[in-house]
Amino acid sequence: MNPTEQTLLEQMRITEFEIAHRKELLLLDEDDFTRLASYRSKIEPHIDMLVDKFYILQTGITEIALLIGDADTLTRLRAAQRRYILDLFSGLYDLEYVNNRLRIGLVHKRIGVEPKLYLAAINTLKGLLIEDIFLQIAHEPERIAMLTALDKLFLFDITLVFETYIRSLVSEIESSKEKSEIYAKALEEKVRERTQQLEEMSRTDALTGLLSVRHLQENLTRTLRTCQRRAEPVVIAYLDIDDFKQINDTQGHQRGDEILRIVGASIRKVSRAEDCCFRYGGDEFCLILPNCSEDQARDVYLQRLTHTLAEQIGDVTLSIGLVQTGPLQFDEGNSLIRLADERMYAAKKALKEVNPKETH
């Protein structure tokens, strides 16, 4: 098969089982992932300063400065390094994460970055992060645990990058394993399907049938990565049922639950398979719409949702906030949710001004 028809993961035969095994070898576990993800909020406010310091040190090395070459390239590298650091503390180290790390190794090899320079850069970055952790975490046991988790993740990354270095020099043909690999892939697919079925049972909100909010960050991170790789826009929609408190107070909680079920069913009915729809809490909903512009969400998706909802309960309306990111520049997931939430409240405020009787 032509290599251009395969991803790096497929070419190097790295599966979810292989990734899990590598994590086990390095003793990377869920506690490490949770700990690393918790540090993202600490490093994000000053990440630009950290990236600036990194490149001041890097461009002080003549060989690296020559490889960078010009200011435009340096600007692109700063943005890429910012994403790299945030990914380190994403808490999600899946196929997409591994594919990105493999691509780093491939790009470094293509532009002539020698392994010694790559390792020197990693050592510099690691040193800066260690300094930051010492400043941010005063409790010694927690600091040691964070440093240990970060060290294991760096080893996880380095092995992936170096395997692409090696692969570019050595082309291996394993035709004798093809039959067993096809069987393993089919078996893996069956296991994945069964696992997904079990996961779906625990991932949904019992009342609305929508996804549970505890899986929002995971799905949002994965969707943003995929759309960024494909250069596709993403829309975050934040929905709130108008006057829901008044409905509960005057018509009872059973009526409120019935309305929540109807809204959830309506959202599921008009959504595509790739859309991720969550009950955010109470009477609020958060929707992730990949490969969709803000205009398409407003003029097509929300029109269908409003029409479907009106057929079920015509006296119930929604306040909606929309925000688009991509296809060229992508904002952070949490900031997108906050902005969509703000726009929803602005829409609700505008509705109250038009109809002062609306109170909640």
N, C-alpha and C positions, 0 to 999 in steps of 0.2 A: 504494500500500500504506500502511496505517496505520503511522505512525512507532513506535507502541508494539509493533508486531510485529517491529521490527528493532533490532539492537544499534546502538550509536553507530558502531562500525566499519563496519557495513553501510550505515547512513545516509550516512556520509561517504566510503564507497567506499574504505576503506583496507584493502589486502590485504597478504599476506606479501611480495609483490613490491614493493609501495609502501614498506613498512617498510624492506626491504633497500636500496632506492634512497635513502631518506632518510639511512640510516646511511652509505652511500657518499658522499653529498654532504657530510656532516659529518666524513668520514674516521674514522668510528667502526668499529673492526675488532675481531677476536677478541682481539688483544693488550690492547686497552682493556678488553674485557669481563672477561678473566682478571685484569687488574690491579685493577679495581674490586671484583671478587668477593673478591680476596685481602685487601682492606681491611676487609671486614665483621667479621672476628674482632677487629680492632683497635678498631673504633668501638662494637661491640655492648656491651661491658662498661660503658661510661659513657654510653650513648645517652640514658638518662633525664635525666642532668645536662645534656646538650646541649640536649634538648628544653625543659627548664625554663629554661635561659638564653635560648633563642629566644623563648619566650613572655613572659619578663620584658621583653625588648626590644620585642616586638610590642605588648604591652598598654600600653607607655609612649606609644604613638601613639594619640591621642584617637579618630581615625576608626576605627581597628581595634578598640579597646576597645569602642566603641559597637556595632560589627558583631557582636562576640562576645557581648556582652550579659549573660551570667550564668556562674556557676561550673560548672554542669552542662555547658554547651556547651564551656567551656574544657577540661574533663576529656575530653570526646569528641575535641576537636581535638588534645589532647596524644597520645592513642592513635593517631589518624589520622596525625599527623606522625611518630610513631615508626615506623609501618609504611612511610610514605613514604621516610624516610631509609634504612631497611633495604632497601627495594626498589631504591634508588639503587645499593646495593652488592650486589645479588643476583647480578649477572652474567648474568641472563636477561632480555632485553628483547624479548619476543615479542608476539603479539596481545593476550594478557591484560594485559601491562604497558601497552601502548599504550591499550587500552580504559580502564584505570584512570586514565591521564593525561587522556584526553579527558573522562572523568566529572568530574575535578577542575575543568576549565575550565567545564563545564556548571553545576556546583554553584556555583562562584564567581560566574558570571553571574546565576544565579537569585537568589542572596541579596544581590546588589548590590555585590559587590567590584569596584571599578574597576581597570582594568589597571595604573594607577600604583601602587595598593596591593599588587596581586599581585607586581609587579616589585620593589617595595620589600622584600616578605617574602622573595622568592627571593634578593635581594641579601644580606639579613641571614643567611639560612641558608647561603648560599655562603661568606660571610665566616667564619662559625663553623666550617664544615668545612675551610676553608683553614687556619685557626688550628690545628685538630686535626691536620691532615696535617703541618704544620710541626713540631708537637710529636712526632708518632709516627714520622716518616720522616726520619732524619738524613742519609741518602745523597742528595745533591742531584740527580743525574740521575734517580733513581727518584722523588724527590719531584716534580720537574718533570713527569715522565711521568704521575704520578698526578693532578696538578692539571690537566694538559692533557686527560686522559681525562674527568675530572669536568666540566670546562668544556664539552666537547663534548656530554656527556650532558644537562647543564642546557639547552643550546641545543636539543637533541632534544626535551626535555620542553616547553620554552617554546613552540616552534612548534606542538606538539599542543594545548596549552592555548589559545593564541590563535586557533587555527583554530575551536575551539568557540565562542569569543567572537564571531568573525566570522560563523559559521554561524547563530548565534541572531539575528543582525541581518539577514542576507541569505539568503533561501531561493532556491536555484537549482534550476531544472528542466532536466534534460538528456535529454529523451526521444529526441533524435536519436542518442544514443550507446548506447541500450539494447541494440540488437542486437549491437553489437560487444562490449559489456560481458558479455553472456550468453555469447558465444563465448569471451571471455578467461577468464571464470570456469570454463567447462567445461574449457578447456585447462589452466588452473591446477590444477584438480582432478586431471586426468590426470597432470600433472607431479608433484603432491603424492603421488599414489598410487605412482608409480614411485619417487619419492624415498624414500617410506616403506618400500617393498620393499627398496631397497638399504640403507637404514639398519638395518632389522631384521636383515639378514645380518651387520652389524658390531656390533649392540647386544647380542647374546646370548652367554651363556657356552657354550662348545663342549661341555662335559661334561654339563651339566644341562639345557640348552635354555632356561634362565631368563635374564632380563636381566642384563647385566654391571653390576657395582657402580659403575663409573665414570659411569653415567648415573643413579645414585640421586638425587643432589642436584637435578638438573634435573627429574626426574619428581616428586620430593617437593614442590619449590617450586610446580610447576604444579598438582598435585593440591590442595595446601593453599589456593592462591588460588581455584581453581574452587569448592571446597567452602565456602570462606568467603563467596564471592559468592552461592552457592545456599543458605547456612545449613544445610549437611549435615555430619554427623559423619564423622570419618576415624579409622580404626584402624591403628596400626603394630604388626605382629607380628614378633617376633624369635625364630627357631627355631634349635635346635642339636641335632645327632644325639647321643644318649647313647652313651657308651663308644666313640666313633668311633676314638680313638687305639688303644684295646685291640683293636678289630676289625682295624685296619691291622697292628698288631704280631703278632696271632695268626693272622689269616686272609689277610694279604697285601694289598698296595695295589690289586691288580686287584679284589678283593672290595670294598674301600673305594670304588673308582670305580664299581663296579656299584651299590652302595647309593646313592651320590650321584645317579646317573642315575635310579634308581627314585624317590627322593624328589623330584627335579626333575619327573619325569613325573607324579607324584601331585599335586604342587602345581599344575601346569598343568591337570590334568584337573578339579580342583574349583574353579578360579578363574574369575571372570567376565572378560569382555573388558576392563572398565575397571580391573581389579585390576593392580597393578604388582608383579611378584615377582622378586626379585634373589637371586643367590648372592652373599652378602656376603663370603665368603672361607672357604676350608677347608670345614668342615662346618656353617657358619652361613648362615642365610637371613634376608632381610628382606622383608616383604610390606607393601605399601601398599593398604589396603582402603577406597576412598571410599564414601560413603553407607552406612556400616556402623557399628553401635554395638559396644561391647566385648562386650555380652551376645550379640549376633548372631554375632560372630566366634567366641566361645567355644562357643556352643550349636549353631551351624549349620555354619559354615565349618570349624572345627577338628575337629568330629565327623566330617564327611565326609572330611577329610584323613586323620584317624587310621584310619577304617574302610578307606579306599582303600589306605593304606600297609600295614595289617595283612593285606590280601588278597595283597599282593605279597611282603612280608617280615615275618612276624608277630613275629620276635624283635627288631626294631629299633623303638625309641621315640624321641620327641622331647621336649626341654625347651622350653617356650614362654613368652614374655613378651608381654603385650598392654598397649597404652596407647591411650586414646581422646582425641581433641581435637575441639572443636566440639560442637554446632553454633553455640554463642553465642560462646564464648571460644576462641581458637586459640593454641596454643603454637608455639614455633619448631621447625623440622624437626629440627635436630641434637639439641636437648634431648629430643625425642620418641624418637629412636633410642636415645639414651643410657638413657632411662628404661625402654624396652622391653628393652634389653640387660640392665639391672640386674634387672628382674623375671624374665627368663629364667634368670639365674644364681641368683636366689632360689629359683625352682622346681627347678632342678637340685640346689641344696643341700638342699632339703626332701626330694627323692627319695633323696639319699645317706643322710640321717638315717633314713629309713624302711627303706632297704635298704643297709646299710653296705658291701656288696660292690661297689656302684657306685662307681667311682673316677674316671671321666673324663666 
